Amino acid sequence: MLMIYLVSINIITFIIYGYDKLQAIRNSKRIKEKTLIVLVIFGGHIGAILAMIICHHKINKPKFVWGIPILFLIEFLLLKFCIN
């Protein structure tokens, strides 16, 4: 069940980051950065990182370049601590 959730949240995160990039190119209404970060907090780390690499999105924003890996590390350590 956890695996299905993680795959789903990462696919959703990737799509939303990609959509936001498309909206940025079109100069249209964007997704709030807070929403993008919340998706990461809920487990969308891999989707966000892949979207940043593939779509070249948010790569000049330190809170994304550094924040997403740091959030991933914190959540990984918390999960590891809670399981043990």
C-alpha positions in Angstrom: 0.0 0.0 0.0 2.8 2.4 0.9 4.5 1.7 -2.4 1.3 2.5 -4.4 1.1 5.8 -2.5 4.7 6.7 -3.1 4.5 5.9 -6.8 1.3 7.9 -7.1 2.5 11.0 -5.3 5.7 11.1 -7.3 3.8 10.8 -10.6 1.4 13.5 -9.5 4.3 15.7 -8.4 6.2 15.2 -11.6 3.1 16.2 -13.7 2.3 19.3 -11.6 6.0 20.5 -11.8 5.9 19.9 -15.5 2.6 21.7 -15.8 4.0 24.7 -13.8 7.0 24.8 -16.2 4.6 24.8 -19.2 2.6 27.6 -17.6 5.9 29.5 -17.0 6.8 29.2 -20.7 3.3 30.5 -21.6 3.4 33.3 -19.1 0.1 31.9 -17.7 -1.2 31.3 -14.2 1.3 29.3 -12.2 1.2 26.8 -9.4 2.1 28.3 -6.0 5.6 27.4 -4.8 4.0 26.5 -1.5 2.0 23.8 -3.3 5.1 22.5 -5.0 6.9 22.2 -1.7 3.9 20.6 0.0 3.9 17.9 -2.6 7.5 17.1 -1.8 6.7 17.0 2.0 4.0 14.4 1.2 6.6 12.2 -0.5 7.0 13.5 -4.0 10.8 14.0 -3.8 11.7 11.8 -6.7 9.0 13.3 -8.9 10.1 16.8 -8.1 13.8 16.0 -8.7 13.1 14.3 -12.0 10.9 17.2 -13.1 13.6 19.7 -12.1 16.2 17.7 -14.2 14.0 16.8 -17.2 12.0 20.1 -17.4 14.8 22.3 -16.2 12.3 23.7 -13.7 13.2 25.6 -10.5 16.9 24.9 -11.0 17.8 28.5 -10.2 15.8 28.6 -6.9 18.0 27.6 -3.9 15.0 26.6 -1.8 14.2 23.9 -4.4 17.8 22.9 -5.4 18.8 22.5 -1.7 15.4 22.3 0.0 14.1 19.2 -1.8 17.1 17.0 -1.1 17.2 18.3 2.5 13.5 17.5 3.0 14.1 14.0 1.5 17.0 13.4 3.9 15.0 14.6 6.9 12.0 12.4 6.0 14.2 9.4 5.3 16.0 9.7 8.7 12.7 10.2 10.5 11.2 7.1 8.8 14.3 5.1 9.6 14.3 6.3 13.2 10.6 5.4 13.5 10.9 2.0 12.0 13.8 1.0 14.3 
